[in-house]
């Protein structure tokens, strides 16, 4: 499967399935497959309403230049980085599983579970997510490529690449288009109709966190689209089969093979608890990081009107004001898969993740100069803000 759809920064190519220019911008000259370089959407978001068409176009050119600079510098040091992370991750996983084989000893259980937890987080966040975005395809290494990488996550890669790369990155925070706004489960924007079901928002989110990979797997099936006739029976059958095979693989590896071998030392039950715990830890962490990407205070959502006639510059603006960063240490950035630089990731989803820290100050300066918000904060603040929204939107809106 060739994945080019997560490249809506369109200095190279537009997202897979990117719409042709709308009537509002039909007269604007565009490159094939690209958003218009100039023009104006029907409506600009409030946070960007003060910008003229010319300013937005210039902002787009500045961000294009930042990307071009990184592309020109990308090379051996980046390749060495990702191979080093892979080596560390695999070492942690092998050592963690091996330690769980003798985990009837409490210290071994704690050590093995911790190492396996770290390994799973690294694999999903810094490796799987970013490799499946095509960030490392330029290396032409068949083992580190968006078309061949099979991550340690229950949802099949192709299904995730469709809902995440093709849809979420294209329609970021557009209510009615980006189903990541609540994942078809939670009410996460005031414009979403309130229903009594939404009273359970906090409970649903608390249950979702430790089983997040399963929530994403179900979400990636696009059940609402199937029920509405937007997804064919053939496509659903294909996706269900892929999910079944992937789930079997994950179950065999984590809940059958490792505990079975551990039974030889009388540690079968402890090894099972260890793999269960490691998956739960990874899920809770991934849930926290991902929810902090678009839901904290300061992030905007958008109407479909706001993307009608959207230019390249306007697309950039939407990514910046619809995303939020997490401040922290280098270790924090690594363990988050550099999604702590969510703004930069959404601007440049196919740039190597290790370059986001370099890009961030330049993006922040552009936001300041153009009078646009640059939302960032420590992890606990962003998590708290997100959970506050979960609770607030569980309640019906106040009557005017």
C-alpha positions as CSV (number, residue, x, y, z in Angstrom):
1,X,0.0,0.0,0.0
2,X,1.5,3.3,-1.0
3,X,0.8,6.0,1.6
4,X,1.2,9.5,0.3
5,X,-2.0,10.9,1.8
6,X,-0.5,12.2,5.0
7,X,1.4,14.9,3.0
8,X,-1.2,17.7,2.9
9,X,1.6,20.3,3.3
10,X,1.3,20.1,-0.6
11,X,4.7,21.7,-1.3
12,X,5.3,18.2,-2.6
13,X,1.9,16.7,-3.2
14,X,-1.6,16.9,-1.8
15,X,-3.3,14.3,0.4
16,X,-4.7,11.2,-1.3
17,X,-8.2,12.1,-2.3
18,X,-7.6,15.8,-1.9
19,X,-10.5,17.6,-3.4
20,X,-10.1,19.8,-6.5
21,X,-10.3,23.5,-5.9
22,X,-13.7,24.6,-4.9
23,X,-15.9,27.1,-6.8
24,X,-14.7,29.8,-4.5
25,X,-11.2,29.4,-5.7
26,X,-11.7,27.9,-9.1
27,X,-10.2,30.9,-10.8
28,X,-7.0,30.6,-8.8
29,X,-4.1,29.0,-10.6
30,X,-3.1,25.8,-8.9
31,X,-0.5,23.1,-9.4
32,X,-1.9,19.6,-10.2
33,X,-3.0,17.9,-7.0
34,X,-2.2,20.9,-4.9
35,X,-4.3,23.4,-2.9
36,X,-4.3,26.9,-4.3
37,X,-1.4,29.0,-3.4
38,X,-3.5,32.1,-3.1
39,X,-7.1,33.0,-2.7
40,X,-9.5,32.9,0.3
41,X,-11.8,30.4,2.0
42,X,-15.5,31.3,2.4
43,X,-14.9,32.0,6.1
44,X,-11.7,32.2,8.1
45,X,-11.5,31.0,11.7
46,X,-11.9,33.8,14.3
47,X,-8.2,33.3,15.4
48,X,-7.1,34.1,11.8
49,X,-9.8,36.6,10.8
50,X,-7.4,39.5,11.0
51,X,-5.1,38.1,8.3
52,X,-5.4,39.2,4.7
53,X,-5.1,36.8,1.8
54,X,-1.6,38.1,1.1
55,X,-0.5,37.5,4.7
56,X,-1.8,33.9,4.7
57,X,-0.1,33.2,1.4
58,X,3.2,34.6,2.7
59,X,2.8,32.6,5.9
60,X,2.5,29.5,3.7
61,X,5.6,30.3,1.8
62,X,7.6,30.7,5.0
63,X,6.4,27.3,6.3
64,X,7.3,25.8,2.9
65,X,10.8,27.2,3.3
66,X,11.1,25.6,6.7
67,X,10.2,22.3,5.3
68,X,12.5,22.6,2.4
69,X,15.4,23.5,4.7
70,X,14.9,20.3,6.7
71,X,14.6,18.2,3.5
72,X,17.9,19.6,2.3
73,X,19.6,18.7,5.6
74,X,17.9,15.3,6.1
75,X,20.4,12.5,5.8
76,X,22.8,10.1,7.5
77,X,22.4,11.4,11.0
78,X,18.6,11.0,10.8
79,X,18.9,7.5,9.5
80,X,21.3,6.7,12.3
81,X,18.8,8.1,14.8
82,X,15.9,5.9,13.8
83,X,18.0,2.8,13.6
84,X,19.3,3.6,17.1
85,X,15.8,3.9,18.4
86,X,14.8,0.6,16.8
87,X,17.8,-1.1,18.3
88,X,17.0,0.2,21.8
89,X,13.3,-0.7,21.4
90,X,14.0,-4.2,20.3
91,X,16.6,-4.7,23.1
92,X,14.1,-3.5,25.7
93,X,11.4,-5.8,24.3
94,X,13.6,-8.9,24.2
95,X,15.1,-8.3,27.6
96,X,11.6,-7.5,29.1
97,X,10.0,-10.6,27.7
98,X,13.0,-12.7,28.8
99,X,12.8,-11.3,32.3
100,X,9.1,-12.1,32.5
101,X,10.0,-15.8,31.9
102,X,11.2,-15.8,35.5
103,X,8.7,-13.3,36.9
104,X,7.5,-15.4,39.8
105,X,10.1,-13.3,41.5
106,X,8.6,-9.9,42.2
107,X,11.7,-7.9,41.3
108,X,11.8,-9.7,37.9
109,X,8.1,-9.1,37.3
110,X,8.5,-5.4,38.0
111,X,11.7,-5.1,35.8
112,X,10.3,-7.2,33.0
113,X,7.0,-5.4,32.9
114,X,8.7,-2.0,33.0
115,X,11.0,-2.8,30.1
116,X,8.2,-4.3,28.0
117,X,6.0,-1.2,28.8
118,X,8.8,1.2,27.6
119,X,9.4,-1.0,24.5
120,X,5.7,-0.9,23.6
121,X,5.5,2.8,24.0
122,X,8.6,3.4,21.9
123,X,7.4,1.1,19.2
124,X,3.9,2.7,18.9
125,X,4.8,6.3,19.4
126,X,8.3,7.1,18.0
127,X,8.5,4.1,15.6
128,X,5.1,2.8,14.4
129,X,3.2,6.1,14.2
130,X,5.9,8.0,12.4
131,X,7.1,5.2,10.1
132,X,3.5,4.6,9.0
133,X,3.3,8.3,8.1
134,X,6.1,7.8,5.6
135,X,8.6,9.9,7.6
136,X,11.4,7.4,6.8
137,X,10.4,6.2,3.3
138,X,13.2,8.4,1.9
139,X,15.8,5.9,3.3
140,X,14.5,3.3,0.9
141,X,15.0,0.7,3.6
142,X,12.3,-2.0,3.1
143,X,12.4,-2.8,6.8
144,X,11.7,0.8,7.8
145,X,9.0,1.8,5.4
146,X,5.3,2.9,5.6
147,X,4.3,0.0,3.3
148,X,6.0,-2.8,5.2
149,X,6.1,-1.8,8.9
150,X,3.7,-3.9,11.1
151,X,3.4,-2.2,14.5
152,X,2.8,-3.7,17.9
153,X,-0.8,-2.5,18.0
154,X,-4.0,-4.4,17.4
155,X,-5.4,-2.2,14.7
156,X,-4.2,-3.2,11.2
157,X,-1.8,-0.7,9.7
158,X,-3.8,-0.1,6.5
159,X,-7.0,0.7,8.4
160,X,-5.2,3.1,10.7
161,X,-3.4,4.8,7.7
162,X,-6.7,5.4,6.1
163,X,-8.5,6.9,9.1
164,X,-5.5,8.8,10.4
165,X,-3.4,9.8,7.4
166,X,-6.1,10.0,4.8
167,X,-8.9,11.5,6.9
168,X,-7.7,13.0,10.2
169,X,-4.7,14.9,8.7
170,X,-6.7,16.1,5.8
171,X,-9.8,17.3,7.8
172,X,-8.0,18.1,11.1
173,X,-10.6,19.4,13.6
174,X,-13.3,20.0,11.0
175,X,-16.5,19.0,12.8
176,X,-18.5,16.5,10.8
177,X,-15.4,15.5,8.8
178,X,-12.8,14.6,11.3
179,X,-14.2,11.8,13.4
180,X,-11.2,12.0,15.7
181,X,-13.2,14.6,17.5
182,X,-14.6,12.2,20.0
183,X,-13.8,9.0,18.0
184,X,-17.6,8.4,17.5
185,X,-17.9,7.9,21.3
186,X,-17.2,11.1,23.2
187,X,-18.7,14.6,22.9
188,X,-15.6,16.8,22.5
189,X,-16.9,19.9,20.9
190,X,-19.8,22.2,21.9
191,X,-21.1,22.2,18.3
192,X,-21.7,18.4,18.6
193,X,-25.4,17.7,19.5
194,X,-25.8,16.8,23.1
195,X,-27.6,13.5,23.9
196,X,-28.3,11.8,27.2
197,X,-25.7,9.2,26.2
198,X,-23.1,12.0,26.6
199,X,-23.6,12.1,30.4
200,X,-21.2,9.1,30.4
201,X,-18.4,11.0,28.8
202,X,-16.0,10.8,31.8
203,X,-16.8,7.1,32.3
204,X,-16.4,6.2,28.7
205,X,-13.0,8.0,28.5
206,X,-11.8,6.3,31.7
207,X,-12.7,2.9,30.3
208,X,-11.2,3.8,26.9
209,X,-7.7,4.8,28.2
210,X,-6.4,1.3,29.3
211,X,-7.9,-0.4,26.3
212,X,-7.1,2.4,23.8
213,X,-5.7,0.1,21.1
214,X,-9.0,-1.8,21.0
215,X,-10.9,1.5,20.9
216,X,-8.9,2.6,17.9
217,X,-9.3,-0.8,16.2
218,X,-13.1,-0.5,16.4
219,X,-13.0,3.2,15.3
220,X,-10.9,2.2,12.3
221,X,-13.6,-0.1,11.2
222,X,-15.8,3.0,10.4
223,X,-19.0,1.4,11.7
224,X,-21.1,4.5,11.3
225,X,-20.1,4.8,7.7
226,X,-21.0,1.2,7.1
227,X,-24.4,1.6,8.8
228,X,-25.1,4.7,6.6
229,X,-24.1,2.9,3.4
230,X,-20.9,4.9,2.9
231,X,-18.7,1.8,3.3
232,X,-19.4,-1.3,1.3
233,X,-20.0,-4.8,2.7
234,X,-16.9,-5.9,0.8
235,X,-14.7,-3.3,2.5
236,X,-16.1,-4.1,5.9
237,X,-15.5,-7.8,5.4
238,X,-11.9,-7.1,4.3
239,X,-11.3,-4.9,7.3
240,X,-12.9,-7.3,9.8
241,X,-10.7,-10.1,8.4
242,X,-7.6,-8.0,8.7
243,X,-8.5,-7.0,12.3
244,X,-9.2,-10.7,13.2
245,X,-5.8,-11.8,11.9
246,X,-4.0,-8.9,13.7
247,X,-5.8,-9.5,16.9
248,X,-4.9,-13.2,16.7
249,X,-1.2,-12.3,16.2
250,X,-1.2,-9.9,19.1
251,X,-3.0,-12.4,21.4
252,X,-0.6,-15.2,20.5
253,X,2.5,-13.1,21.1
254,X,1.4,-11.4,24.4
255,X,-1.1,-13.8,26.0
256,X,-0.1,-17.2,24.7
257,X,3.5,-17.5,23.7
258,X,5.2,-15.5,26.4
259,X,3.1,-17.0,29.3
260,X,3.4,-20.5,27.8
261,X,7.2,-20.4,27.8
262,X,7.2,-18.8,31.3
263,X,5.2,-21.8,32.6
264,X,8.5,-23.8,32.4
265,X,9.8,-21.8,35.3
266,X,6.4,-21.6,37.1
267,X,6.0,-18.0,36.0
268,X,3.1,-18.4,33.5
269,X,0.5,-16.4,35.4
270,X,2.9,-13.7,36.3
271,X,4.1,-13.4,32.7
272,X,0.5,-13.1,31.6
273,X,-0.2,-10.3,34.1
274,X,3.1,-8.6,33.0
275,X,2.1,-8.5,29.3
276,X,-1.4,-7.3,30.2
277,X,0.0,-4.6,32.4
278,X,2.5,-3.5,29.7
279,X,-0.3,-3.2,27.2
280,X,-2.4,-1.2,29.6
281,X,0.5,1.2,30.4
282,X,1.2,1.8,26.8
283,X,-2.5,2.3,26.1
284,X,-3.0,4.8,28.9
285,X,0.1,6.7,27.8
286,X,-0.8,6.8,24.1
287,X,-4.4,7.9,25.1
288,X,-3.0,10.8,27.2
289,X,-0.6,12.0,24.5
290,X,-3.0,11.8,21.6
291,X,-5.9,13.5,23.5
292,X,-3.5,16.3,24.4
293,X,-2.9,16.9,20.7
294,X,-6.2,18.5,19.8
295,X,-8.4,18.8,22.9
296,X,-6.7,21.2,25.4
297,X,-7.9,24.7,25.9
298,X,-6.7,27.0,23.2
299,X,-7.3,24.6,20.3
300,X,-9.9,25.5,17.7
301,X,-12.4,23.4,15.8
302,X,-13.7,24.4,12.4
303,X,-16.8,24.3,10.2
304,X,-17.0,22.9,6.7
305,X,-17.4,26.5,5.5
306,X,-14.0,27.3,6.8
307,X,-12.3,24.8,4.5
308,X,-14.3,25.6,1.4
309,X,-11.8,27.3,-0.9
310,X,-8.9,26.7,1.6
311,X,-5.5,27.6,0.3
312,X,-2.2,26.1,1.3
313,X,-1.6,28.9,3.7
314,X,-5.1,28.5,5.2
315,X,-4.4,24.7,5.6
316,X,-1.3,25.6,7.5
317,X,-3.2,28.0,9.7
318,X,-5.8,25.4,10.5
319,X,-3.2,22.9,11.6
320,X,-1.5,25.4,13.9
321,X,-4.5,26.7,15.7
322,X,-6.2,23.3,15.8
323,X,-3.3,21.5,17.5
324,X,-1.5,21.7,20.9
325,X,2.0,20.9,22.0
326,X,3.3,19.5,25.3
327,X,6.4,21.0,26.8
328,X,9.0,18.9,28.5
329,X,12.4,17.1,28.4
330,X,14.0,15.3,25.5
331,X,13.0,12.1,27.1
332,X,9.4,13.3,27.2
333,X,9.5,14.1,23.5
334,X,11.0,10.7,22.7
335,X,8.4,8.8,24.7
336,X,5.6,10.8,23.1
337,X,6.9,9.9,19.7
338,X,7.6,13.6,19.3
339,X,3.8,14.1,19.2
340,X,4.5,16.6,22.0
341,X,5.3,18.7,18.9
342,X,1.8,18.1,17.6
343,X,1.7,21.5,15.9
344,X,4.8,20.8,13.9
345,X,3.7,17.2,13.2
346,X,0.5,18.5,11.7
347,X,2.3,21.0,9.6
348,X,4.9,18.5,8.4
349,X,3.6,15.0,9.0
350,X,6.2,13.4,6.7
351,X,9.3,15.1,8.1
352,X,11.5,12.9,10.4
353,X,10.1,13.2,14.0
354,X,13.6,14.0,15.4
355,X,13.5,17.3,13.5
356,X,10.4,18.7,15.1
357,X,12.3,20.1,18.1
358,X,14.5,22.1,15.6
359,X,11.5,23.3,13.7
360,X,9.3,24.3,16.7
361,X,11.0,27.7,17.6
362,X,10.6,28.8,14.0
363,X,7.0,27.9,13.9
364,X,6.3,29.6,17.3
365,X,8.0,32.8,16.0
366,X,5.8,32.7,12.9
367,X,2.7,32.3,15.0
368,X,3.7,35.3,17.2
369,X,4.5,37.5,14.2
370,X,1.2,36.7,12.5
371,X,-0.8,37.1,15.7
372,X,-1.8,33.4,15.8
373,X,-2.0,31.3,19.0
374,X,0.6,28.7,19.7
375,X,-0.9,26.4,22.3
376,X,1.6,24.5,24.5
377,X,2.0,23.5,28.2
378,X,3.3,20.8,30.5
379,X,1.8,17.4,30.3
380,X,-0.2,17.6,33.5
381,X,-1.7,20.9,32.5
382,X,-2.7,19.6,29.1
383,X,-4.1,16.4,30.4
384,X,-6.1,18.3,33.1
385,X,-7.4,20.7,30.4
386,X,-8.5,17.8,28.2
387,X,-10.3,16.0,31.1
388,X,-12.0,19.2,32.1
389,X,-13.4,19.4,28.6
390,X,-14.5,15.7,28.8
391,X,-16.5,16.5,32.0
392,X,-17.8,19.9,30.8
393,X,-19.2,18.5,27.5
394,X,-20.9,15.6,29.2
395,X,-23.5,18.1,30.4
396,X,-26.2,19.6,28.3
397,X,-25.6,23.1,27.0
398,X,-27.0,25.9,29.1
399,X,-30.2,27.4,27.7
400,X,-29.9,30.9,26.5
